[in-house]
């Protein structure tokens, strides 16, 4: 489901972050939408605010009317609420298979598989080359996943809780990465670290490899495989969590006064040991 709310391009260009924050606040303050447990991503695409998400109980036109009525301070907003093919575009990242990818697929027991590849001579709108060895570990600050910055910009931010898990970063390789940081170390006093393997396969393999023992010796709380804290309230007002989950909007893990930073499993583990957001490269 995609909703498009048009606003003057000058407003978007001048105050994209302000507009995002305002849309987010309007949606959050609308009690029926909050009560519906909707999950909505907000972005700016082609001169329009684009909302993508899941709302099971509220009609699109009702949400559009709420936004139209409450968005008078960010520019002229109409009640156009359509999936505009000229604005909402499909986005795909193409990464060619290598032997490391194939080895991972075999390890997780996917059975026989046929790799897919682009057609010979395929043309792309954009091609980007990235040297991953030059990229500093990233942290997504509140209140949206795209608000990503190098970990050094938030180094030293005190944390109350760390969470490693979810479908995004609770795989066996993530658990191995976290264990490499936690082996022989202790979670800082006053910090909670919860580790939830993403699948029973990951849990059993982590148990077989001795990773669960490493986590427990470090003072972490290991749970069974589930969504875990990603979808549960676990923070008090003013508390900060660094999470390997995939969402960090206001109220995701606690009151609106709490905060969630997103990162990888190694950064979460290092931060739990340090008691503040830390660069995992300093722990290996």
Secondary structure by P-SEA (a helix, b strand, c coil): cbbbbbccaaaaaacaaaaaaaaaaaaaaaaaaaaabbbbbbbbcccccccccccccccaaaaaaaaaaccccccccccccccccccbbbbbbbbcccaaaaaaaaaacccbbbbbbccccccccbbbbbccccccbbbbcccccccccccccccccccccccccccccccaaaaaaaaaaaccccccccbbbbbbbccaaaaaaaaaaaaaaaaaaaccccccccccccccccccccbbbbcccccccccccccccbbbbbbcaaaaaaaaaacccccccccc
